[in-house]
Amino acid sequence: MELKFKKSLFGRWYIDLPEYIRQGGKKADLEMVAGADTMLDKLANGKRKIRLRVSEAPDFPYYVHLHKVHEDDMGSTYNSMEDDSDAWLCNVTKYVFGGYFPSDIYINEYR
């Protein structure tokens, strides 16, 4: 699937999910924090917007492979297999993936 992310004028990354907002979600829920923002900074390479291809299977050449290492009621922590950094993803991830946190997420810039 393709996901879009935008960096605000204040330097904060948000996933672009207007349907989530229309269904009663809050914009604050869409902010990328705790390592996910750092990962987006690396992938965006100075850009303020980025489109990413995201999948549970490595069915395309990927830049980042995230592996789930912990899940609780608030979200999941994933480890980047490329640089051994962690990124926490909130429950909006469950919304994106149809109700669950995948064991693995593969990411590449969508061009």
C-alpha positions as a Markdown table, in Angstrom:
| # | Residue | x | y | z |
|---|---|---|---|---|
| 1 | Met | 0.0 | 0.0 | 0.0 |
| 2 | Glu | 1.0 | 3.6 | -0.4 |
| 3 | Leu | 1.2 | 6.0 | 2.6 |
| 4 | Lys | 1.8 | 9.7 | 2.5 |
| 5 | Phe | 3.6 | 11.7 | 5.2 |
| 6 | Lys | 4.0 | 15.4 | 5.6 |
| 7 | Lys | 6.3 | 17.4 | 7.8 |
| 8 | Ser | 4.8 | 20.5 | 9.5 |
| 9 | Leu | 6.3 | 23.9 | 9.6 |
| 10 | Phe | 7.2 | 23.0 | 13.2 |
| 11 | Gly | 9.2 | 20.0 | 12.1 |
| 12 | Arg | 6.7 | 17.3 | 13.1 |
| 13 | Trp | 5.9 | 14.4 | 10.8 |
| 14 | Tyr | 2.3 | 13.3 | 10.3 |
| 15 | Ile | 0.8 | 10.5 | 8.3 |
| 16 | Asp | -1.8 | 11.8 | 5.8 |
| 17 | Leu | -5.0 | 9.9 | 6.6 |
| 18 | Pro | -8.0 | 12.2 | 6.0 |
| 19 | Glu | -10.3 | 9.2 | 6.2 |
| 20 | Tyr | -9.1 | 8.6 | 9.8 |
| 21 | Ile | -10.0 | 12.1 | 10.7 |
| 22 | Arg | -13.4 | 11.8 | 9.0 |
| 23 | Gln | -14.2 | 8.7 | 11.1 |
| 24 | Gly | -13.6 | 10.7 | 14.3 |
| 25 | Gly | -9.9 | 10.3 | 14.8 |
| 26 | Lys | -7.7 | 13.2 | 16.0 |
| 27 | Lys | -4.8 | 14.8 | 14.1 |
| 28 | Ala | -2.6 | 14.4 | 17.2 |
| 29 | Asp | -3.0 | 10.6 | 16.7 |
| 30 | Leu | -1.3 | 10.9 | 13.3 |
| 31 | Glu | 1.9 | 12.4 | 14.5 |
| 32 | Met | 5.0 | 10.3 | 14.0 |
| 33 | Val | 7.1 | 10.2 | 17.2 |
| 34 | Ala | 9.6 | 8.1 | 19.2 |
| 35 | Gly | 11.9 | 7.1 | 16.3 |
| 36 | Ala | 9.3 | 7.0 | 13.5 |
| 37 | Asp | 10.0 | 10.7 | 13.0 |
| 38 | Thr | 13.8 | 10.1 | 12.8 |
| 39 | Met | 13.2 | 7.3 | 10.3 |
| 40 | Leu | 11.1 | 9.6 | 8.1 |
| 41 | Asp | 13.8 | 12.3 | 8.3 |
| 42 | Lys | 16.3 | 9.8 | 6.9 |
| 43 | Leu | 14.0 | 8.5 | 4.2 |
| 44 | Ala | 12.8 | 12.0 | 3.1 |
| 45 | Asn | 16.4 | 13.3 | 2.8 |
| 46 | Gly | 15.4 | 17.0 | 3.4 |
| 47 | Lys | 12.0 | 16.8 | 1.7 |
| 48 | Arg | 8.8 | 17.8 | 3.6 |
| 49 | Lys | 6.6 | 15.3 | 1.9 |
| 50 | Ile | 7.2 | 11.6 | 1.2 |
| 51 | Arg | 5.2 | 8.8 | -0.2 |
| 52 | Leu | 6.1 | 5.3 | 1.0 |
| 53 | Arg | 5.3 | 1.9 | -0.2 |
| 54 | Val | 4.6 | -0.3 | 2.8 |
| 55 | Ser | 4.0 | -4.0 | 2.9 |
| 56 | Glu | 4.1 | -7.0 | 5.3 |
| 57 | Ala | 6.1 | -9.0 | 2.7 |
| 58 | Pro | 9.4 | -8.2 | 1.0 |
| 59 | Asp | 7.7 | -8.2 | -2.4 |
| 60 | Phe | 9.7 | -5.2 | -3.6 |
| 61 | Pro | 13.2 | -3.8 | -3.1 |
| 62 | Tyr | 13.0 | -2.1 | 0.3 |
| 63 | Tyr | 15.1 | 0.5 | 2.3 |
| 64 | Val | 13.8 | -0.4 | 5.7 |
| 65 | His | 12.7 | -3.7 | 7.3 |
| 66 | Leu | 10.9 | -3.1 | 10.6 |
| 67 | His | 10.5 | -6.1 | 12.9 |
| 68 | Lys | 8.0 | -6.0 | 15.9 |
| 69 | Val | 9.8 | -6.5 | 19.2 |
| 70 | His | 7.0 | -5.4 | 21.7 |
| 71 | Glu | 3.3 | -4.7 | 21.6 |
| 72 | Asp | 1.0 | -3.2 | 24.3 |
| 73 | Asp | -2.3 | -1.4 | 24.5 |
| 74 | Met | -0.8 | 1.9 | 23.3 |
| 75 | Gly | 1.3 | 0.7 | 20.3 |
| 76 | Ser | 4.2 | -1.4 | 19.1 |
| 77 | Thr | 7.9 | -1.0 | 19.1 |
| 78 | Tyr | 9.7 | -2.0 | 15.9 |
| 79 | Asn | 13.4 | -2.5 | 15.4 |
| 80 | Ser | 15.0 | -1.4 | 12.1 |
| 81 | Met | 17.0 | -4.4 | 10.8 |
| 82 | Glu | 19.2 | -2.0 | 8.8 |
| 83 | Asp | 20.6 | 0.2 | 11.6 |
| 84 | Asp | 19.3 | -1.4 | 14.8 |
| 85 | Ser | 17.3 | 1.6 | 15.8 |
| 86 | Asp | 13.8 | 1.5 | 17.3 |
| 87 | Ala | 10.6 | 3.2 | 16.2 |
| 88 | Trp | 7.4 | 3.2 | 18.2 |
| 89 | Leu | 4.2 | 3.1 | 16.1 |
| 90 | Cys | 0.9 | 4.0 | 17.7 |
| 91 | Asn | -2.5 | 2.3 | 17.3 |
| 92 | Val | -3.1 | 4.2 | 14.1 |
| 93 | Thr | -0.9 | 1.5 | 12.6 |
| 94 | Lys | -3.6 | -1.0 | 13.4 |
| 95 | Tyr | -6.1 | 1.2 | 11.6 |
| 96 | Val | -3.8 | 1.2 | 8.5 |
| 97 | Phe | -3.2 | -2.6 | 8.6 |
| 98 | Gly | -6.8 | -3.6 | 9.2 |
| 99 | Gly | -6.8 | -4.1 | 13.0 |
| 100 | Tyr | -3.5 | -5.5 | 14.0 |
| 101 | Phe | 0.3 | -4.8 | 14.2 |
| 102 | Pro | 2.2 | -6.8 | 11.5 |
| 103 | Ser | 5.2 | -8.8 | 12.7 |
| 104 | Asp | 7.2 | -7.2 | 9.9 |
| 105 | Ile | 6.9 | -4.1 | 7.8 |
| 106 | Tyr | 8.9 | -3.4 | 4.7 |
| 107 | Ile | 9.2 | 0.2 | 3.5 |
| 108 | Asn | 10.5 | 1.9 | 0.4 |
| 109 | Glu | 10.0 | 5.3 | -1.1 |
| 110 | Tyr | 7.2 | 5.3 | -3.6 |
| 111 | Arg | 8.2 | 7.0 | -6.8 |
